[in-house]
Amino acid sequence: MSSARQIKSETSKARSSPGPKTVGGKARSARNALRHGLNLPILSYPIFSEEVEALARDLAGQNANLELQELARRIAEAQIDLKRVRSARHEILSSAIDAPSYESPPEGPQKLATVFSDMTRRLAAMDRYERRALSRRKFAIRAFDVERRRAVEAVRPNT
């Protein structure tokens, strides 16, 4: 836990660095989250929203109440986000491996090592997106399981 002194110090540092000042810097900063399109809500894409709804219906089952359906939708959204992140990572790696970016490109394991060293920052960003999707899915599954148990217990007669 942070002490009051640490919090005060971090707050003052944050105030002294309010972000980019120039028009160009602000424009670059505004595009940071859109580089891969992975920060956009999954439901903003019609094809993904259909996939989310289908997966949520499968997870919730036929006779699910509204709360269980909503929790199943949260799981489905996180799962489709995870699929998008992994697909984006695959695209990045595939294009980097296939691109002849060197005069005398290395072969075999050396080529893969070169690609990974050049792509470290982009792959780290993909890891952050993946961790976020995995965390959202984990918490959504936990909430879904709790609600499903509660719904089953409500249906059972007390004996």
C-alpha positions, -999 to 999 in steps of 0.1 A, spaced: 0 0 0 13 35 -9 20 59 19 6 94 20 40 108 11 43 85 -20 8 95 -31 16 132 -27 48 128 -47 31 109 -75 3 135 -77 28 163 -80 47 145 -107 15 139 -127 6 176 -125 40 186 -138 36 164 -169 2 171 -183 9 155 -217 18 168 -252 16 206 -258 20 209 -296 -6 201 -322 15 174 -337 22 158 -303 -15 158 -295 -24 142 -328 2 115 -323 -10 109 -288 -46 107 -299 -37 78 -323 -18 58 -297 -48 36 -287 -60 31 -323 -28 16 -338 -42 -20 -338 -79 -11 -333 -78 -33 -302 -90 -6 -278 -123 -2 -297 -153 -19 -281 -159 -53 -296 -196 -45 -302 -186 -16 -325 -178 -42 -352 -210 -58 -366 -194 -91 -374 -179 -95 -340 -211 -85 -322 -229 -113 -340 -201 -137 -329 -204 -124 -293 -242 -129 -292 -239 -165 -306 -212 -174 -281 -232 -158 -253 -263 -178 -262 -243 -210 -262 -227 -202 -228 -259 -191 -211 -281 -219 -223 -318 -220 -233 -336 -210 -201 -311 -185 -187 -323 -154 -169 -314 -119 -181 -285 -115 -156 -270 -149 -166 -273 -138 -203 -255 -105 -196 -227 -123 -177 -224 -148 -206 -221 -118 -230 -192 -104 -209 -174 -137 -212 -180 -138 -249 -168 -103 -254 -136 -110 -236 -131 -143 -255 -136 -126 -289 -112 -98 -278 -87 -124 -269 -91 -140 -303 -86 -105 -320 -54 -99 -300 -40 -132 -309 -49 -127 -346 -33 -93 -346 -1 -107 -330 -1 -135 -357 -4 -109 -384 24 -88 -370 48 -117 -367 38 -132 -401 44 -99 -419 77 -93 -401 90 -128 -409 79 -126 -446 92 -91 -451 127 -89 -467 138 -60 -445 175 -68 -446 201 -68 -474 214 -102 -464 186 -116 -443 195 -143 -418 180 -177 -421 165 -202 -396 167 -193 -359 188 -162 -365 160 -147 -386 134 -154 -359 157 -139 -332 162 -108 -354 125 -104 -360 117 -108 -323 144 -82 -313 130 -57 -338 94 -63 -327 98 -62 -289 78 -31 -283 49 -41 -306 48 -76 -291 48 -61 -256 18 -40 -266 1 -72 -278 9 -88 -244 -8 -60 -226 -40 -63 -247 -39 -101 -242 -35 -98 -204 -64 -74 -202 -87 -97 -222 -76 -127 -201 -83 -108 -169 -117 -96 -181 -126 -132 -191 -115 -146 -158 -136 -122 -137 -166 -126 -161 -164 -164 -157 -162 -161 -119 -193 -139 -118 -211 -162 -143 -204 -192 -121 -217 -175 -90 -249 -164 -107 -254 -198 -122 -250 -215 -88 -275 -190 -73 -300 -196 -101 -297 -234 -96 -301 -231 -58 -332 -209 -63 -348 -236 -84 -341 -265 -60 -368 -270 -33 -355 -265 2 -352 -299 20 
